[in-house]
């Protein structure tokens, strides 16, 4: 596809930033210089960017120490999907016009970004823009957690917060790998979990006994994909070394969620083979990032919140699926 199929790039690009820690209202959209792809990089016109709880923790200051403190103005966003519109020196695997998805370091809440080519893969045409923007980091976290726990065929894994964005991806992966899944969720989500192949139990104290009835000898692995509700009552169902939580208050091993092109490519392949998806519950324009953050802050819910960039592009590049 010829490079001139794109409109001439604007010298400026909108990006969401914050100038101080605080509530969602600290987020604002500003104009920045259009980034230029360096050696080994691609520039992507962003179409969708997932909103993660870690974004809220960074914006509010809760994770400031873990990140060494923010240098203001500070950007947000770790996962994206979009269209390549510039190729840096040495990049042979992508071309202008390719639809891609990937991860970045606090920069995907923007109309365009540059990223090392090794942090992106091609977006399947069967995957919507919204899902492609929501899957790269969330999917890799779920994949890494289950691999760290050694989940495989014939094992029983209990996933706490199974109906949330992270939990439902973990459920789908575990089922695809041949594991038996017990999913902890509110009663309203039980039919949904059954549709994914999990055996649902309640998220209250009664759920622990329901899980014991399903697995009288305990489970092979526990994954707390929620990190907010009390996970302690569930810990008696598995050995401590076979349990992971998003919360650090239980003294469990820390989740090692390394990102890699190979891991993301495996998730894309599982989408193509098994229909792996992360559900999207709400979409907001980029300039309404504060509303998107408030939607996440309302608490765990089924599906992901996604920022969408409704930027005019040539029809030959749009191939809209969301």
PyMOL commands that set and color helices and strands:
alter all, ss='L'
color gray80, all
select helices_A, chain A and resi 3-5+24-26+53-60+117-119+129-149+165-176+187-196+205-214+232-237+240-242+261-274+286-297+315-318
alter helices_A, ss='H'
color red, helices_A
select strands_A, chain A and resi 12-18+27-33+41-51+74-75+79-87+99-103+112-116+120-122+156-160+180-184+199-201+221-224+243-245+280-285+304-308
alter strands_A, ss='S'
color yellow, strands_A
deselect
rebuild
show_as cartoon
